[in-house]
Amino acid sequence: MSLMRATSAVFRRELQLFARRKSDWANPLMFFLIVCSLFPFAVGSESERLKLIGIGVIFVGALLAAMLSLPRLFDEDARDGSL
């Protein structure tokens, strides 16, 4: 089996597992949307300030949202004792 076929098979399997449990992708997505939409209320709605820090807010919001899915990433390894 070629490396490309093996990679695509693993990727398809992970997507199928990910699609089975809607909370695995819905919770981080909702968290990201809430962080990005509430941040202007905390900082102020001045467009120049938001232009300066907007990309950083999006990046940090995405990193924090990705941290919500980390327990699922290591769950199987912790259960079988390899972690």
NORUR-V127319 format. One line per field, one symbol per residue. ss: DSSP state (@ for helix, = for strand, . for the rest). phi: phi as a letter, one per 30 degrees, with the letter a starting at -180 (. if undefined). A space follows every 10 residues. Layout:
ss = ???
phi = ???
//
This chain:
ss = ..@@@@@@@@ @@@@@@@@@@ .@@@@@@@@@ @@@@@@@@@@ @@@...@@@@ @@@@@@@@@@ @@@@@@@..@ @@@@@@@@@@ ...
phi = .ddddddddd dddddddddd cdddcddddd dddddddddd ddcjcddddd ddcddddddd ddddddddcd eddcdddddd idd
//
